[in-house]
């Protein structure tokens, strides 16, 4: 049974934080932020705009552009940042309410930066398993710029985190692309490396944890994490890419466009080399930075809107998220 993408959309807050501003806050030279971090600037949501608001804006756009009545949506799936409007709370029901999808059930995928390929895998499998589901809206948003302490050098890898949202409507008929197969790898030995220390059952939030910055992103052992990820990350990216393509009856040589999460420039270049792809076949999100699970779907939306995709192009969505999970999904454009 074929599952297709009817359309995509994205949303970015109006305010931008420049590399110059990040440099001033962090003490990291601006040229390092631009050249090594791969960031010219990023979008920052205003204080009153939360992940549900941004996800709903992207969702409303894709429904409007595909001519879909919100009442015809069967499910709303949120796969964005796990830092949401409230703690111990689901964002998907509120997003469904904001969109007016009153007939849809809400599903929440508690993933991080690997969200896009994971969500496409789950949504495709859900629609294959339940043929009565005709339209599934997948939405994601991130507002993790508010979790950063620019004076904490241990978390400097996260200084690229920005805010934004993306959405995709999955359907059985028509559409712009066919969803193909996926692959995932998880290495839980990294599970405690990146986290917000306070706020869970191990360390409940308190006034003292807030004063000590324990409610912001931290890295327990940056050197150990770097050494470990330098050893396994690139091979795991290649493994999930090859796995998703092989399941789809394809190979790396078939990839026409790579939509990958934002990462430091040297890692991005190394990944392209490992996959055998030229730079012009991948989008680099240096003007937005990293937005949790949003990145690959934002890249796909940009590729579609800028004419980078042609009929029968194979697109590879590739991401990894702290925890650590690497994930890939293949799709065929205009199939």
C-alpha positions in Angstrom: 0.0 0.0 0.0 1.4 3.3 -1.1 1.7 6.3 1.3 2.4 9.7 -0.2 3.3 13.2 0.8 0.5 15.6 -0.3 2.6 18.6 0.6 5.0 20.3 3.1 5.3 23.6 4.8 7.5 25.4 7.3 7.5 28.3 9.6 10.2 30.5 11.1 9.8 33.3 13.7 10.5 36.8 12.3 13.3 37.7 14.8 16.8 36.6 13.9 19.8 36.3 16.1 23.0 36.8 14.2 26.4 35.2 14.5 27.7 38.5 15.8 25.3 38.4 18.7 26.1 34.8 19.5 29.8 35.7 19.5 29.2 38.5 21.9 27.3 36.3 24.3 29.6 33.3 24.1 33.0 34.8 23.6 33.5 32.6 20.6 35.0 34.5 17.6 32.4 35.3 15.0 34.4 33.6 12.2 34.5 30.4 14.2 30.7 30.5 14.5 30.2 31.2 10.8 32.9 28.9 9.4 33.2 26.0 11.9 29.8 26.0 13.5 28.3 26.7 10.1 25.9 29.4 11.4 25.2 32.8 10.0 22.2 33.3 12.2 19.1 31.7 13.6 15.4 32.5 14.2 14.2 33.1 17.8 10.6 32.8 18.8 9.1 35.6 21.0 8.4 34.8 24.6 4.7 34.1 24.0 5.2 31.8 21.0 5.5 28.1 21.9 6.1 24.9 20.0 2.3 24.3 19.7 1.8 27.7 18.1 4.6 27.3 15.6 3.6 23.7 14.7 0.0 24.8 14.2 1.1 27.6 11.9 3.1 25.2 9.7 0.3 22.7 9.8 -2.3 25.3 8.8 -0.2 26.3 5.9 0.1 22.8 4.5 -3.6 22.1 4.9 -4.4 25.4 3.1 -1.9 24.8 0.3 -3.2 21.2 -0.3 -6.8 22.3 -0.1 -7.5 20.0 2.8 -10.4 20.6 5.1 -9.1 20.2 8.7 -12.2 18.0 9.4 -10.8 15.5 6.9 -7.6 14.9 8.9 -7.6 11.5 10.6 -4.5 11.9 12.9 -2.2 14.7 14.0 1.3 13.5 14.9 3.7 15.8 16.8 7.4 14.8 16.6 9.2 18.0 17.6 11.2 19.1 20.6 10.4 17.4 23.8 10.7 20.8 25.5 7.1 22.0 25.1 4.7 24.5 26.5 4.4 22.6 29.7 6.2 19.7 31.5 4.7 16.2 31.6 2.3 17.3 28.9 1.4 16.5 25.3 1.6 19.1 22.5 -0.3 17.1 19.8 -3.8 17.5 21.3 -3.5 21.3 21.5 -2.1 21.5 18.0 -5.0 19.5 16.7 -7.4 21.8 18.6 -5.7 24.9 17.2 -6.0 23.5 13.7 -9.6 22.6 14.0 -8.9 18.9 13.2 -11.8 17.9 15.5 -12.1 14.4 14.0 -8.4 13.5 14.3 -6.8 11.6 17.1 -3.5 12.9 18.4 -0.2 11.0 18.6 3.0 12.2 20.2 6.5 10.8 19.3 8.9 11.6 22.0 12.0 11.9 19.8 14.6 14.7 19.5 16.7 15.6 16.5 16.2 12.4 14.6 12.4 13.2 14.5 11.7 13.7 10.8 12.7 10.2 9.5 11.4 8.5 12.6 8.0 10.3 12.2 7.8 9.3 8.5 8.5 5.7 9.4 5.9 5.6 12.1 3.3 7.4 10.1 3.8 5.3 7.0 3.6 2.1 9.0 0.5 3.4 10.8 -1.2 4.1 7.5 -0.2 0.8 6.0 -1.5 -1.1 9.1 -4.8 0.9 9.3 -6.2 1.4 5.7 -9.0 3.5 7.0 -6.5 6.3 7.8 -6.5 8.5 4.7 -4.8 11.7 5.9 -2.2 12.1 8.6 -0.7 15.4 9.5 2.8 15.3 10.9 4.1 18.5 12.6 7.2 19.5 14.5 8.6 22.6 16.2 11.5 23.6 18.4 12.1 26.4 20.7 15.3 25.1 22.3 17.1 28.4 21.9 15.6 29.2 25.3 17.5 26.3 26.9 21.0 27.7 26.1 23.5 29.2 28.5 26.1 30.9 26.2 28.5 31.1 29.1 28.6 27.3 29.6 31.3 26.1 27.3 30.4 22.4 27.9 27.2 23.0 25.9 28.8 25.0 23.0 27.7 22.4 20.4 24.1 23.6 21.2 24.8 27.3 20.5 23.4 26.7 17.0 20.0 25.7 18.3 17.2 27.9 16.8 13.4 28.0 16.7 11.0 27.0 13.9 8.5 24.5 12.7 7.7 22.2 9.7 4.7 20.0 8.7 3.9 17.4 6.1 0.5 16.0 5.1 0.5 12.3 4.3 -2.1 10.8 2.1 -3.0 7.8 -0.1 -3.9 9.7 -3.3 -2.0 12.1 -5.5 0.6 14.2 -3.7 4.2 15.2 -4.5 6.2 12.2 -3.3 6.0 8.5 -2.3 7.3 7.6 1.1 9.7 4.6 0.8 11.6 2.7 3.5 13.5 3.7 6.7 16.3 2.5 8.9 17.3 3.4 12.5 20.3 2.6 14.8 20.3 3.4 18.5 23.4 3.5 20.9 22.2 4.0 24.4 25.7 4.4 25.8 25.3 8.1 25.0 21.9 8.4 26.8 23.2 10.6 29.7 25.6 12.8 27.8 23.2 15.6 26.7 20.2 16.6 28.9 18.5 19.2 31.0 19.8 18.0 34.4 16.9 19.3 36.6 13.1 18.8 36.1 12.7 15.1 36.0 12.3 12.5 38.8 16.1 12.2 39.3 16.4 15.9 40.2 13.1 17.7 40.5 13.1 21.4 39.6 13.5 23.9 42.4 14.4 27.6 42.8 18.0 26.4 43.5 18.2 24.4 40.3 17.0 27.4 38.4 19.6 29.7 40.1 22.3 27.2 39.3 21.3 26.9 35.6 20.4 23.2 36.0 17.2 23.7 33.9 19.3 24.5 30.8 21.0 22.1 28.4 24.3 20.7 29.7 26.8 18.0 28.6 28.2 15.8 31.3 31.5 15.0 29.6 32.1 16.9 26.4 35.5 15.2 25.7 34.1 11.7 26.1 31.0 12.5 24.0 33.2 13.9 21.2 35.6 11.0 21.3 32.7 8.5 21.2 30.7 10.2 18.5 33.7 10.9 16.3 34.2 7.1 16.3 30.6 5.9 15.5 28.6 8.8 14.2 29.7 8.9 10.5 29.6 5.1 10.1 26.1 5.0 11.6 24.9 7.8 9.3 26.1 5.8 6.4 24.6 2.5 7.7 21.1 4.0 8.2 21.3 5.7 4.8 22.3 2.5 3.1 19.7 0.5 5.0 16.8 2.8 4.1 17.8 2.8 0.5 18.4 -1.0 0.3 15.0 -1.6 1.8 13.6 0.6 -1.0 15.5 -1.3 -3.7 18.0 1.6 -4.1 21.6 2.5 -3.4 23.6 5.6 -2.5 24.2 6.3 -6.2 20.4 6.8 -6.7 20.2 9.8 -4.2 19.5 13.1 -6.0 18.9 15.2 -2.9 20.0 14.9 0.7 17.9 16.6 3.4 19.9 16.4 6.6 19.9 18.0 10.0 22.2 21.0 10.6 25.6 20.0 11.9 29.0 21.7 12.1 30.4 22.3 8.6 33.3 19.8 8.8 30.9 17.0 9.8 28.5 18.0 7.0 31.3 17.9 4.5 32.6 14.6 5.8 29.2 13.1 5.6 28.8 14.1 2.0 32.1 12.6 1.2 31.2 9.3 3.0 27.9 9.2 1.1 29.6 10.0 -2.2 27.4 13.1 -2.8 28.5 16.5 -4.2 27.7 19.6 -2.1 25.1 20.9 -4.5 22.9 17.8 -3.8 22.4 18.7 -0.1 20.9 21.8 1.6 23.0 23.3 4.4 20.8 25.2 6.9 23.4 27.8 7.9 20.7 30.5 8.1 18.5 28.6 10.7 20.9 26.4 12.7 19.6 23.3 14.3 15.9 22.9 15.3 15.5 19.5 16.9 13.4 17.2 14.6 12.5 20.0 12.2 15.6 20.2 10.1 15.2 17.5 7.4 11.6 18.4 6.8 12.5 22.1 6.5 15.2 21.2 4.0 12.7 19.1 2.0 10.2 22.0 2.0 12.9 24.4 0.8 14.1 22.0 -1.9 10.5 21.6 -3.2 9.8 25.4 -3.2 13.1 26.3 -4.9 12.8 23.9 -7.8 15.6 21.6 -6.7 13.5 18.4 -7.1 12.6 16.7 -10.4 10.2 13.8 -11.2 11.5 10.5 -10.0 14.3 12.1 -7.9 15.2 10.0 -4.8 15.4 12.1 -1.7 17.2 10.9 1.5 16.1 12.3 4.8 18.9 11.8 7.3 19.2 12.8 11.0 20.5 11.8 14.4 19.3 12.7 17.9 20.8 12.7 21.4 20.2 9.4 23.1 21.7 8.5 20.5 19.6 7.4 17.5 20.5 7.7 13.8 17.7 7.5 11.3 17.0 7.7 7.6 14.0 7.7 5.3 13.9 7.6 1.5 11.2 9.0 -0.7 10.6 9.3 -4.5 9.6 12.7 -5.7 6.6 13.0 -8.0 6.3 9.3 -8.3 
